[in-house]
Amino acid sequence: MNVLVISDIHANFPALESIINSFEEHFDLILNGGDSTVYGPFPNETIDWLQDNQALSILGNTDRHIIELLHGRTFKKPRKPEKRIMYGWTSAELSSKNRNWLLNQPLYRHLQLENYGQQLLAPLSLGLYHGSPDDPDEFLFRDGPVARFRTLAKASPHQIIITGHSHTPYYKFIDGVHFINPGSVGRMFDGNPAASCATIQISRDQIKVCHFRVAYDLERLINKLETLRFPSIYSTMYRTGRKLN
């Protein structure tokens, strides 16, 4: 079984498109760890692609804030004007179909992988979360305390736990649990603007995880941001691959 794992696209469709075009193989399953919207200028193209390719998605924190706006409510955070501009624009820009799609996404998904047709020695259970199994806003990092991962492993019924949110790619095998973060498709913060993703190859006797960085058409993204006259800090962030706000 071949699984593509993506997260934190942030409406950066050129980056998402570059990832898909970089693989020749077929994926049996596409998992998206949330934050599909906000900060990039391609929310409809991003959600259209997720629907067209039957990706299994969950909500991230930016998606949840958009839902608040779609329900006519507001939120206290983020307070910075340049961030609130992006939320307001995204909520107004979404098509009716894509608003409905967002409103119907869950906070997490629990999957039994034997339902996806592979022949396994034993059933595999997978949990897809944005932050962590305990908290959708928790940040889990590559160099985070091993004790925290052990606590999560002990409490989890899953053999595979996928998280996003921290924009930090990692793979850890701790106490019998595979912890995977694919990094961010649309907004990496490590000084390299290339898109990040992961694949999981599952066979009868092993689970193999690989991470990838893929360059994309950055100028297409920048040109769209500038055409829409969004705050210039976003163009700088995408060019440098840094979180500046």
Backbone bond lengths (Angstrom), bond angles and torsions (degrees), N, CA, C in turn:
res aa  C-N    CA-C-N  psi(-1)  N-CA   C-N-CA  omega(-1)  CA-C   N-CA-C  phi
1 M - - - 1.460 - - 1.518 108.96 -
2 N 1.319 116.20 134.90 1.453 121.77 -176.96 1.529 108.83 -117.18
3 V 1.329 116.69 119.65 1.459 122.16 -174.84 1.521 109.15 -119.30
4 L 1.331 116.60 132.61 1.467 122.16 171.81 1.516 108.12 -99.74
5 V 1.321 116.40 129.43 1.465 121.67 -179.46 1.526 108.57 -116.71
6 I 1.337 115.60 123.46 1.462 121.97 178.26 1.521 108.48 -131.68
7 S 1.319 115.82 161.79 1.457 120.22 177.11 1.522 108.73 -164.17
8 D 1.327 115.80 162.44 1.463 122.50 171.62 1.537 111.33 51.00
9 I 1.325 114.90 54.28 1.468 120.98 177.83 1.522 110.01 -69.98
10 H 1.325 116.82 -37.95 1.459 123.29 177.97 1.532 112.35 53.86
11 A 1.334 115.05 42.25 1.471 121.75 174.16 1.525 113.01 59.39
12 N 1.327 116.33 26.52 1.464 121.39 176.02 1.530 107.54 -97.68
13 F 1.319 115.94 79.97 1.456 120.17 -175.12 1.527 113.28 -65.65
14 P 1.330 120.78 -38.45 1.471 118.25 176.49 1.525 112.98 -55.51
15 A 1.345 117.29 -37.04 1.457 120.28 178.40 1.525 110.77 -69.29
16 L 1.332 117.03 -43.04 1.465 120.81 178.03 1.523 110.34 -61.04
17 E 1.311 116.79 -45.00 1.453 121.72 -178.19 1.522 110.93 -63.29
18 S 1.321 116.91 -37.57 1.468 119.85 -179.57 1.523 111.10 -66.73
19 I 1.328 116.71 -36.13 1.462 119.90 177.83 1.517 110.28 -62.81
20 I 1.310 116.53 -49.12 1.460 120.05 -177.29 1.520 110.92 -63.00
21 N 1.315 116.66 -39.95 1.462 120.23 -178.21 1.521 113.07 -72.53
22 S 1.329 117.10 -14.06 1.464 120.10 -177.54 1.527 112.85 -84.23
23 F 1.329 117.04 -11.54 1.463 121.05 -178.86 1.525 110.02 -108.39
24 E 1.309 115.89 134.90 1.460 120.19 175.40 1.519 111.85 -93.41
25 E 1.324 117.65 -25.88 1.462 120.22 -174.96 1.520 111.98 -76.52
26 H 1.330 114.49 161.04 1.459 122.19 177.02 1.525 109.16 -84.99
27 F 1.318 116.29 141.17 1.460 121.46 175.20 1.529 109.25 -105.95
28 D 1.330 115.33 128.89 1.455 120.32 178.28 1.521 111.66 -74.63
29 L 1.326 115.72 -23.13 1.457 120.94 -175.32 1.525 109.01 -153.73
30 I 1.330 116.77 137.08 1.462 122.44 174.64 1.522 107.78 -118.90
31 L 1.317 116.60 123.22 1.462 122.55 -178.69 1.522 109.17 -114.32
32 N 1.322 115.89 131.07 1.466 122.52 -177.45 1.522 109.14 -121.37
33 G 1.342 116.17 119.54 1.457 121.82 -172.91 1.514 116.73 -86.94
34 G 1.343 118.51 17.45 1.461 120.45 171.81 1.511 115.10 96.95
35 D 1.330 115.01 178.43 1.467 123.30 -169.09 1.530 109.92 56.65
36 S 1.317 114.61 52.23 1.459 120.92 178.18 1.521 111.19 -75.44
37 T 1.332 116.73 -22.47 1.462 121.59 -173.14 1.530 112.10 -117.10
38 V 1.344 113.83 167.86 1.476 125.68 171.20 1.539 112.76 80.21
39 Y 1.317 112.89 136.93 1.461 128.68 178.47 1.525 112.18 89.91
40 G 1.306 119.70 -39.19 1.450 121.31 171.29 1.522 110.78 -89.35
41 P 1.348 117.85 161.19 1.465 121.14 -173.70 1.528 114.50 -98.61
42 F 1.354 117.57 18.56 1.464 120.37 -176.47 1.531 111.65 -126.46
43 P 1.329 118.91 54.35 1.469 118.69 -177.06 1.524 113.65 -66.61
44 N 1.324 117.75 -40.45 1.462 119.35 -178.22 1.525 111.75 -69.98
45 E 1.326 117.04 -41.66 1.463 119.84 178.14 1.533 110.70 -61.64
46 T 1.318 116.11 -39.31 1.463 120.65 179.75 1.520 111.18 -64.51
47 I 1.317 117.25 -50.66 1.468 120.29 -177.87 1.522 111.01 -68.54
48 D 1.322 117.29 -36.67 1.478 119.51 175.77 1.528 110.08 -56.76
49 W 1.353 115.53 -44.76 1.465 118.82 -178.86 1.528 111.12 -64.03
50 L 1.316 117.41 -43.46 1.462 120.81 -179.88 1.523 110.93 -60.21
51 Q 1.321 116.82 -39.84 1.453 119.97 177.86 1.527 111.78 -70.52
52 D 1.311 116.42 -45.60 1.466 120.55 -177.11 1.528 111.68 -61.72
53 N 1.335 116.43 -31.16 1.462 120.87 -177.38 1.528 112.65 -101.60
54 Q 1.322 116.85 11.57 1.464 123.32 174.87 1.532 112.41 53.05
55 A 1.329 115.26 38.02 1.460 119.55 175.57 1.528 109.72 -67.91
56 L 1.312 116.04 138.57 1.462 120.62 173.53 1.520 107.60 -87.52
57 S 1.332 116.29 117.39 1.461 122.04 -172.48 1.514 110.85 -119.46
58 I 1.322 114.95 161.77 1.464 122.67 171.08 1.529 107.82 -132.95
59 L 1.317 115.59 173.49 1.456 121.22 179.59 1.527 111.07 -88.83
60 G 1.338 115.34 140.50 1.450 121.25 167.76 1.517 109.82 -106.19
61 N 1.327 116.73 -178.31 1.463 120.43 -176.45 1.529 112.25 -64.94
62 T 1.346 118.31 -38.13 1.462 118.58 178.11 1.522 110.81 -66.95
63 D 1.320 116.77 -38.13 1.465 120.43 177.43 1.528 111.00 -62.89
64 R 1.328 116.40 -39.91 1.465 119.81 -179.53 1.519 111.27 -65.70
65 H 1.337 117.36 -36.50 1.468 120.21 176.75 1.530 110.77 -65.98
66 I 1.324 117.91 -38.68 1.461 120.34 176.31 1.519 110.27 -62.09
67 I 1.313 117.69 -40.45 1.456 121.01 178.27 1.527 110.69 -61.69
68 E 1.332 116.96 -38.77 1.470 119.51 176.09 1.526 110.20 -58.01
69 L 1.328 116.81 -44.41 1.466 120.21 179.38 1.527 111.21 -66.30
70 L 1.328 117.14 -38.92 1.460 120.19 179.58 1.525 111.81 -64.99
71 H 1.318 116.43 -27.35 1.464 121.41 176.52 1.527 112.61 -85.66
72 G 1.340 116.34 3.25 1.458 120.21 178.63 1.508 114.50 83.74
73 R 1.327 116.34 10.58 1.460 120.29 178.95 1.517 109.40 -101.11
74 T 1.311 116.58 172.55 1.461 121.60 176.01 1.521 108.60 -126.36
75 F 1.335 117.86 -177.49 1.451 121.89 -178.87 1.516 108.78 -146.41
76 K 1.343 116.07 154.50 1.464 121.26 -177.19 1.526 111.76 -79.63
77 K 1.324 116.59 -34.27 1.457 120.85 -179.98 1.513 109.13 -117.89
78 P 1.341 118.03 144.47 1.467 127.51 1.23 1.524 111.72 -75.55
79 R 1.329 116.07 150.32 1.457 121.80 -179.45 1.528 112.53 -91.37
80 K 1.316 117.52 -23.14 1.457 120.12 -174.63 1.527 110.59 -67.01
81 P 1.333 116.90 132.09 1.475 120.13 -177.05 1.517 113.48 -57.37
82 E 1.343 117.91 -39.30 1.463 119.36 -177.26 1.528 111.93 -65.55
83 K 1.332 116.70 -27.59 1.458 119.77 175.73 1.525 110.97 -76.89
84 R 1.317 116.84 -43.40 1.460 120.47 -177.22 1.524 111.34 -65.39
85 I 1.340 117.18 -30.92 1.464 120.51 174.81 1.520 110.14 -58.71
86 M 1.321 116.96 -42.96 1.461 120.44 -177.01 1.522 111.83 -69.30
87 Y 1.321 117.24 -35.94 1.459 119.93 177.00 1.523 111.14 -67.08
88 G 1.318 116.59 -46.13 1.458 120.17 -179.32 1.517 112.19 -62.33
89 W 1.341 116.20 -42.73 1.466 119.82 179.71 1.522 111.06 -64.83
90 T 1.334 116.80 -44.17 1.467 120.33 -177.82 1.521 111.42 -62.21
91 S 1.328 117.37 -45.58 1.472 119.87 -178.07 1.520 111.35 -62.79
92 A 1.342 117.32 -34.08 1.461 120.74 178.75 1.523 112.02 -78.44
93 E 1.333 117.28 -28.31 1.465 122.07 -173.95 1.521 113.10 -80.41
94 L 1.325 117.89 -27.54 1.460 120.77 -175.52 1.524 111.72 -60.18
95 S 1.317 115.99 136.64 1.461 120.50 174.87 1.522 109.49 -70.03
96 S 1.309 116.45 163.73 1.464 120.94 179.17 1.524 110.96 -59.37
97 K 1.325 116.35 -42.29 1.467 120.22 179.37 1.519 111.12 -62.08
98 N 1.321 116.55 -41.68 1.462 119.49 -176.45 1.522 112.37 -77.47
99 R 1.321 117.13 -27.60 1.466 119.09 170.66 1.524 109.95 -62.03
100 N 1.309 116.25 -45.80 1.468 120.02 -179.79 1.521 110.97 -63.18
101 W 1.323 115.94 -39.04 1.464 118.76 178.09 1.530 110.33 -60.71
102 L 1.326 116.12 -47.31 1.466 120.01 -178.24 1.521 111.25 -62.38
103 L 1.311 115.97 -42.18 1.460 120.40 -178.57 1.526 112.68 -64.48
104 N 1.322 117.19 -19.19 1.462 120.88 -176.74 1.525 113.74 -104.51
105 Q 1.330 117.35 8.85 1.461 119.51 177.80 1.530 110.41 -84.89
106 P 1.341 117.32 143.84 1.472 120.79 -179.90 1.522 111.91 -85.15
107 L 1.319 115.48 168.38 1.463 120.95 175.26 1.524 112.12 -76.29
108 Y 1.324 117.42 -26.62 1.465 122.05 179.63 1.521 108.45 -156.15
109 R 1.310 116.08 166.95 1.466 121.93 176.06 1.524 109.22 -135.94
110 H 1.336 115.36 140.40 1.458 122.58 172.21 1.520 107.34 -117.02
111 L 1.329 116.79 123.51 1.460 121.55 -174.24 1.521 110.64 -122.76
112 Q 1.333 115.33 141.12 1.453 121.78 168.78 1.514 107.35 -102.21
113 L 1.321 117.43 112.31 1.457 120.87 -169.18 1.520 113.24 -71.91
114 E 1.336 119.15 -15.09 1.457 118.80 175.98 1.527 110.90 -66.86
115 N 1.343 116.62 -16.96 1.464 120.16 177.37 1.525 112.20 -74.11
116 Y 1.333 116.99 -8.51 1.459 120.28 -176.80 1.527 112.85 -105.17
117 G 1.341 116.61 15.95 1.454 120.22 163.89 1.510 117.71 92.16
118 Q 1.327 119.64 -0.44 1.454 118.74 -179.47 1.524 110.26 -86.03
119 Q 1.319 115.87 154.56 1.454 121.51 177.61 1.526 108.54 -94.17
120 L 1.334 116.55 109.12 1.459 121.59 -177.28 1.524 109.82 -116.19
121 L 1.335 115.41 152.76 1.456 119.12 175.52 1.519 110.71 -65.94
122 A 1.329 116.53 -32.99 1.470 121.83 177.42 1.522 108.07 -147.31
123 P 1.337 117.73 150.99 1.469 119.77 179.38 1.527 110.96 -58.83
124 L 1.324 115.97 145.06 1.454 121.95 176.99 1.518 109.52 -114.80
125 S 1.328 115.77 134.35 1.454 121.67 177.99 1.521 108.67 -109.12
126 L 1.330 116.02 136.17 1.468 121.83 -177.07 1.521 109.61 -127.67
127 G 1.321 115.66 135.41 1.460 121.61 174.60 1.514 110.12 -113.75
128 L 1.340 116.52 128.62 1.464 122.55 179.40 1.526 108.37 -111.18
129 Y 1.341 116.56 117.76 1.461 122.75 -176.40 1.532 109.33 -131.82
130 H 1.343 115.76 158.44 1.452 117.78 175.69 1.525 110.74 -83.74
131 G 1.320 117.85 -57.70 1.461 120.92 179.79 1.512 111.65 -93.44
132 S 1.338 116.70 -69.98 1.460 121.92 176.22 1.521 107.73 -153.90
133 P 1.335 118.30 170.19 1.461 119.54 175.88 1.526 113.44 -60.64
134 D 1.333 116.64 -24.46 1.463 120.80 -178.62 1.522 113.38 -87.37
135 D 1.340 116.89 -32.47 1.464 120.56 -169.37 1.528 108.99 -154.58
136 P 1.347 117.88 120.65 1.468 119.45 -178.84 1.523 113.70 -65.20
137 D 1.339 117.59 -12.87 1.458 121.04 179.81 1.527 113.46 -106.48
138 E 1.331 117.22 6.46 1.466 120.02 178.55 1.527 110.21 -77.00
139 F 1.328 115.59 138.28 1.459 121.25 176.90 1.528 109.21 -96.70
140 L 1.331 116.18 122.32 1.457 121.55 173.15 1.528 107.98 -111.66
141 F 1.321 115.82 124.80 1.458 121.20 -175.47 1.526 111.26 -113.93
142 R 1.317 115.15 163.13 1.460 122.17 179.77 1.520 111.03 -57.44
143 D 1.324 116.63 -40.75 1.458 120.87 -176.80 1.531 112.08 -100.24
144 G 1.329 116.81 21.18 1.463 120.49 178.80 1.523 111.45 -69.31
145 P 1.330 116.97 164.02 1.468 120.88 -177.09 1.527 112.13 -58.71
146 V 1.317 116.62 130.20 1.462 121.07 177.68 1.527 110.39 -60.38
147 A 1.325 116.38 -33.14 1.466 119.93 -180.00 1.523 111.75 -60.22
148 R 1.329 116.74 -34.65 1.464 119.18 178.77 1.521 110.64 -66.26
149 F 1.312 117.05 -43.35 1.464 120.18 178.59 1.533 110.80 -65.47
150 R 1.307 116.81 -35.83 1.465 119.64 178.19 1.526 111.27 -66.19
151 T 1.323 116.13 -38.27 1.464 119.72 176.89 1.531 110.68 -63.08
152 L 1.330 116.21 -44.08 1.460 120.45 178.93 1.523 110.86 -65.27
153 A 1.326 117.36 -40.20 1.462 120.75 179.73 1.522 111.15 -63.38
154 K 1.318 116.08 -42.36 1.466 120.44 -178.42 1.519 111.69 -63.93
155 A 1.334 116.53 -35.09 1.471 120.55 -176.44 1.518 113.19 -86.79
156 S 1.334 117.41 -9.74 1.463 120.07 -171.72 1.521 112.10 -95.16
157 P 1.342 117.19 142.31 1.465 120.49 172.33 1.522 112.60 -86.04
158 H 1.352 117.22 0.76 1.458 121.21 -171.76 1.528 112.39 -100.31
159 Q 1.319 114.64 148.90 1.462 120.15 171.94 1.531 111.68 -88.15
160 I 1.335 116.98 -20.68 1.467 122.05 178.52 1.529 108.11 -127.93
161 I 1.330 117.21 127.61 1.460 122.62 175.86 1.520 108.04 -122.64
162 I 1.320 116.01 120.44 1.460 121.97 178.67 1.517 109.05 -109.68
163 T 1.319 116.24 131.66 1.459 121.86 178.33 1.529 109.66 -132.71
164 G 1.330 115.52 162.49 1.460 122.38 174.54 1.517 109.23 -127.49
165 H 1.333 116.21 -134.44 1.462 125.24 168.21 1.524 115.03 74.01
166 S 1.325 118.60 -44.85 1.466 120.44 -176.36 1.521 112.84 -83.77
167 H 1.330 117.27 -7.84 1.472 121.88 -179.22 1.527 111.41 57.78
168 T 1.333 116.18 28.12 1.464 121.67 -175.27 1.526 109.97 -122.79
169 P 1.331 118.42 110.07 1.466 119.25 179.17 1.524 111.26 -68.00
170 Y 1.335 115.76 135.69 1.461 119.55 171.37 1.521 109.89 -160.82
171 Y 1.322 113.95 160.61 1.458 122.04 170.90 1.516 107.43 -139.42
172 K 1.330 115.87 124.47 1.455 121.69 179.16 1.527 108.79 -132.18
173 F 1.311 116.62 138.73 1.464 121.40 172.48 1.517 107.12 -114.52
174 I 1.316 115.96 104.99 1.459 121.79 -171.75 1.524 109.38 -129.72
175 D 1.308 116.16 122.38 1.469 123.40 177.13 1.528 111.66 50.87
176 G 1.326 115.41 43.67 1.458 120.52 175.16 1.511 115.43 83.07
177 V 1.334 117.88 3.86 1.464 121.64 -178.38 1.525 109.62 -116.45
178 H 1.327 115.89 133.50 1.457 122.37 175.58 1.537 108.42 -90.05
179 F 1.320 117.22 114.40 1.462 122.83 176.78 1.527 108.24 -101.07
180 I 1.335 116.37 124.77 1.463 120.70 -175.21 1.524 109.53 -132.26
181 N 1.317 116.13 128.97 1.464 122.34 167.77 1.527 106.69 -123.12
182 P 1.341 118.07 122.24 1.464 119.84 -176.63 1.519 114.08 -79.43
183 G 1.347 117.96 -3.62 1.455 119.95 -170.11 1.512 110.17 79.26
184 S 1.303 116.30 -168.22 1.467 121.54 -176.10 1.521 111.00 -107.70
185 V 1.327 114.92 129.53 1.468 119.24 173.19 1.524 109.97 -63.72
186 G 1.333 116.38 -46.82 1.452 120.31 -166.28 1.505 118.26 -102.86
187 R 1.361 118.83 -18.06 1.467 119.26 -173.82 1.523 110.33 -147.77
188 M 1.310 117.82 74.17 1.458 119.32 173.88 1.524 110.09 -76.15
189 F 1.335 116.22 147.13 1.461 122.03 -173.92 1.524 112.84 -115.36
190 D 1.325 118.18 14.38 1.461 120.66 -173.70 1.522 113.38 -98.92
191 G 1.328 116.92 14.17 1.449 120.40 -179.94 1.515 114.28 90.29
192 N 1.318 116.95 -3.30 1.465 122.69 177.45 1.528 107.31 -118.09
193 P 1.343 119.05 111.83 1.463 120.45 -175.97 1.523 114.86 -73.17
194 A 1.335 118.69 -5.86 1.460 120.89 -178.32 1.521 111.27 -59.59
195 A 1.336 115.67 145.13 1.465 122.19 179.71 1.528 110.23 -67.16
196 S 1.326 115.67 150.53 1.465 121.72 -178.75 1.523 110.24 -122.82
197 C 1.328 116.21 142.69 1.463 121.52 176.71 1.523 108.61 -156.95
198 A 1.326 115.81 177.51 1.463 120.60 177.55 1.526 109.45 -142.15
199 T 1.324 115.17 156.84 1.459 120.51 171.21 1.521 108.78 -123.90
200 I 1.328 114.93 149.92 1.464 121.36 174.25 1.519 107.24 -123.53
201 Q 1.326 116.49 121.45 1.456 121.60 174.86 1.521 107.76 -105.97
202 I 1.317 115.34 118.12 1.457 121.49 -174.68 1.517 108.80 -113.86
203 S 1.317 116.58 121.80 1.454 121.88 176.35 1.522 108.90 -123.68
204 R 1.313 116.59 -174.21 1.471 119.87 -176.62 1.519 112.71 -64.85
205 D 1.346 116.32 -27.38 1.461 117.49 -173.41 1.521 115.13 -124.87
206 Q 1.372 118.17 5.60 1.458 117.71 179.12 1.521 112.03 -159.79
207 I 1.331 114.00 159.33 1.462 122.99 171.29 1.523 106.41 -121.51
208 K 1.328 116.21 119.71 1.461 121.45 -178.18 1.521 109.10 -114.79
209 V 1.331 117.21 125.02 1.460 123.13 -178.20 1.528 108.84 -113.97
210 C 1.330 116.62 131.13 1.458 122.12 177.12 1.528 109.45 -129.78
211 H 1.325 116.64 140.67 1.462 122.31 174.77 1.526 109.89 -107.76
212 F 1.333 114.82 149.67 1.454 120.94 -178.31 1.523 110.13 -136.95
213 R 1.345 115.27 147.56 1.459 122.13 169.44 1.525 106.98 -119.65
214 V 1.321 115.87 132.30 1.457 121.46 -172.78 1.529 109.27 -130.06
215 A 1.320 116.79 122.76 1.468 120.58 174.69 1.524 109.85 -69.30
216 Y 1.323 116.13 150.80 1.465 119.78 -179.68 1.525 110.21 -139.97
217 D 1.335 115.88 176.53 1.465 122.05 -177.71 1.529 109.16 -76.42
218 L 1.310 115.41 82.75 1.454 121.33 -177.30 1.524 111.64 -63.42
219 E 1.324 117.53 -35.59 1.461 120.48 -178.06 1.525 111.85 -65.87
220 R 1.323 116.91 -33.06 1.472 119.49 175.91 1.524 110.22 -61.22
221 L 1.310 115.99 -42.34 1.467 120.91 178.67 1.527 110.65 -65.68
222 I 1.335 116.79 -48.95 1.460 121.34 -177.49 1.530 110.48 -61.65
223 N 1.316 117.02 -42.99 1.467 120.58 -179.73 1.520 111.63 -60.77
224 K 1.312 116.46 -39.13 1.469 120.19 178.72 1.527 110.56 -67.28
225 L 1.326 117.06 -43.63 1.464 120.75 177.58 1.526 110.78 -59.02
226 E 1.328 116.26 -43.45 1.461 119.80 -178.15 1.518 111.86 -72.18
227 T 1.324 118.22 -35.43 1.466 121.35 176.73 1.522 110.81 -62.20
228 L 1.323 116.05 -38.64 1.465 120.96 179.40 1.527 112.35 -81.48
229 R 1.325 117.20 -3.46 1.466 123.61 178.78 1.533 112.24 58.84
230 F 1.305 115.12 41.19 1.451 119.54 174.61 1.531 109.63 -74.69
231 P 1.332 117.91 159.10 1.470 120.30 179.76 1.526 111.69 -51.71
232 S 1.315 116.33 136.93 1.468 121.58 -173.18 1.525 112.40 -64.89
233 I 1.339 117.01 -18.45 1.460 119.19 179.91 1.520 111.52 -58.82
234 Y 1.351 117.00 -28.58 1.459 119.44 -178.31 1.518 111.16 -72.14
235 S 1.313 118.01 -41.21 1.464 120.08 176.00 1.525 110.39 -59.40
236 T 1.335 116.43 -41.90 1.466 120.37 179.51 1.521 111.01 -64.92
237 M 1.328 117.35 -42.01 1.460 120.90 -179.94 1.513 111.66 -61.54
238 Y 1.329 116.10 -46.09 1.461 118.94 -178.38 1.524 111.44 -67.01
239 R 1.316 117.46 -38.66 1.467 119.81 179.73 1.522 111.83 -64.62
240 T 1.321 116.07 -39.16 1.465 120.39 -174.19 1.523 113.21 -92.42
241 G 1.330 117.63 -13.55 1.448 120.21 -176.12 1.519 112.22 65.04
242 R 1.329 116.17 37.00 1.461 121.44 -178.57 1.525 110.75 -128.02
243 K 1.326 116.44 151.43 1.459 121.58 173.58 1.518 107.97 -91.13
244 L 1.305 116.27 109.55 1.464 121.17 -174.81 1.523 112.67 -109.10
245 N 1.339 117.63 -4.65 1.466 119.67 -177.53 1.513 111.24 -113.99
